Amino acid sequence: MGHAMDITNAMAQLEAAVANQLVLSGADASVEAAAVTLLAALEPALRAAAVDLAEQGAIELNAQLPGHRIDVVIADGEPSLKASLDDSDVPVDNDYEARIRFVCQENSRN
C-alpha cells in the first residue's frame, strides 16, 4: 500500500495557526472558546475533504492507467491509494456472477 495522507499533521498545523492568532487576541476567553469550537467542527470536515480528494485522485488515476485499479483505502484513519492490476477483464461464466470489492483495515481510528 502507498503512503497515507497525513490528515493528523494537517490538523496539527491548523491548530498551531489558530493558536498563533489567539495570541494576538489577548486573553479573551470568549475568543478562545470560539476557536476551540471551530477547531472541533473543522476536524471531521478536514478528514472528509481528504477522503474526497483521495477519491478524486483515484478516479483520475483509474482513467489514466488502463489495466490497473486504484482504490482508496482507509488505514489508521488516514486515506491512501492502493494500486492493483485490474482483473475486471476476466471472462464471466454466467450472467449471475458479480464482484464486490471492499477494503477495510482493522486498526482504523474513528
PARO-435541 format. One record per residue (C-alpha): residue number from 0; chain; residue in three letters; z negated, x negated, y. Coordinates in steps of 0.02 Angstrom, whole numbers. Layout:
<NUM, A, Ala, <Z, X, Y>>,
...
END
This chain:
<0, A, Met, <0, 0, 0>>,
<1, A, Gly, <35, -59, 177>>,
<2, A, His, <-87, -88, 317>>,
<3, A, Ala, <-180, 65, 380>>,
<4, A, Met, <-176, 116, 561>>,
<5, A, Asp, <-340, 64, 640>>,
<6, A, Ile, <-400, 226, 719>>,
<7, A, Thr, <-582, 170, 718>>,
<8, A, Asn, <-539, 19, 825>>,
<9, A, Ala, <-435, 126, 944>>,
<10, A, Met, <-582, 245, 963>>,
<11, A, Ala, <-700, 99, 998>>,
<12, A, Gln, <-581, 36, 1134>>,
<13, A, Leu, <-577, 210, 1211>>,
<14, A, Glu, <-767, 220, 1208>>,
<15, A, Ala, <-778, 48, 1292>>,
<16, A, Ala, <-656, 102, 1428>>,
<17, A, Val, <-759, 260, 1461>>,
<18, A, Ala, <-920, 157, 1463>>,
<19, A, Asn, <-843, 42, 1593>>,
<20, A, Gln, <-801, 193, 1701>>,
<21, A, Leu, <-978, 261, 1680>>,
<22, A, Val, <-1047, 102, 1759>>,
<23, A, Leu, <-950, 149, 1916>>,
<24, A, Ser, <-1029, 322, 1918>>,
<25, A, Gly, <-1205, 253, 1930>>,
<26, A, Ala, <-1346, 329, 1829>>,
<27, A, Asp, <-1287, 509, 1844>>,
<28, A, Ala, <-1350, 595, 1685>>,
<29, A, Ser, <-1227, 740, 1700>>,
<30, A, Val, <-1078, 620, 1708>>,
<31, A, Glu, <-1145, 527, 1555>>,
<32, A, Ala, <-1167, 691, 1460>>,
<33, A, Ala, <-991, 743, 1505>>,
<34, A, Ala, <-923, 576, 1443>>,
<35, A, Val, <-1015, 592, 1277>>,
<36, A, Thr, <-949, 770, 1255>>,
<37, A, Leu, <-772, 715, 1299>>,
<38, A, Leu, <-776, 570, 1175>>,
<39, A, Ala, <-841, 683, 1038>>,
<40, A, Ala, <-696, 802, 1069>>,
<41, A, Leu, <-567, 663, 1078>>,
<42, A, Glu, <-606, 576, 913>>,
<43, A, Pro, <-535, 713, 798>>,
<44, A, Ala, <-387, 734, 916>>,
<45, A, Leu, <-352, 547, 910>>,
<46, A, Arg, <-362, 547, 720>>,
<47, A, Ala, <-243, 696, 710>>,
<48, A, Ala, <-122, 610, 830>>,
<49, A, Ala, <-122, 453, 722>>,
<50, A, Val, <-80, 555, 567>>,
<51, A, Asp, <59, 644, 663>>,
<52, A, Leu, <130, 476, 719>>,
<53, A, Ala, <123, 410, 540>>,
<54, A, Glu, <213, 566, 479>>,
<55, A, Gln, <348, 544, 612>>,
<56, A, Gly, <367, 362, 559>>,
<57, A, Ala, <382, 413, 376>>,
<58, A, Ile, <517, 542, 419>>,
<59, A, Glu, <616, 412, 517>>,
<60, A, Leu, <599, 280, 381>>,
<61, A, Asn, <649, 405, 246>>,
<62, A, Ala, <808, 441, 345>>,
<63, A, Gln, <848, 255, 363>>,
<64, A, Leu, <804, 193, 188>>,
<65, A, Pro, <908, 281, 56>>,
<66, A, Gly, <841, 260, -119>>,
<67, A, His, <663, 241, -55>>,
<68, A, Arg, <524, 363, -19>>,
<69, A, Ile, <397, 336, 120>>,
<70, A, Asp, <236, 436, 107>>,
<71, A, Val, <85, 449, 222>>,
<72, A, Val, <-74, 406, 129>>,
<73, A, Ile, <-250, 430, 198>>,
<74, A, Ala, <-370, 295, 137>>,
<75, A, Asp, <-545, 275, 210>>,
<76, A, Gly, <-499, 400, 345>>,
<77, A, Glu, <-352, 295, 407>>,
<78, A, Pro, <-169, 342, 382>>,
<79, A, Ser, <-47, 215, 311>>,
<80, A, Leu, <131, 219, 248>>,
<81, A, Lys, <171, 191, 65>>,
<82, A, Ala, <347, 143, 10>>,
<83, A, Ser, <414, 175, -164>>,
<84, A, Leu, <580, 196, -250>>,
<85, A, Asp, <644, 374, -237>>,
<86, A, Asp, <655, 450, -410>>,
<87, A, Ser, <722, 616, -349>>,
<88, A, Asp, <895, 572, -415>>,
<89, A, Val, <830, 581, -594>>,
<90, A, Pro, <926, 720, -683>>,
<91, A, Val, <827, 878, -720>>,
<92, A, Asp, <839, 950, -896>>,
<93, A, Asn, <823, 1132, -843>>,
<94, A, Asp, <805, 1244, -692>>,
<95, A, Tyr, <617, 1264, -718>>,
<96, A, Glu, <564, 1085, -688>>,
<97, A, Ala, <487, 1039, -520>>,
<98, A, Arg, <398, 890, -448>>,
<99, A, Ile, <245, 894, -338>>,
<100, A, Arg, <181, 734, -261>>,
<101, A, Phe, <6, 721, -185>>,
<102, A, Val, <-80, 557, -143>>,
<103, A, Cys, <-268, 555, -116>>,
<104, A, Gln, <-394, 414, -106>>,
<105, A, Glu, <-570, 450, -168>>,
<106, A, Asn, <-655, 338, -39>>,
<107, A, Ser, <-590, 434, 112>>,
<108, A, Arg, <-706, 468, 258>>,
<109, A, Asn, <-725, 638, 341>>,
END
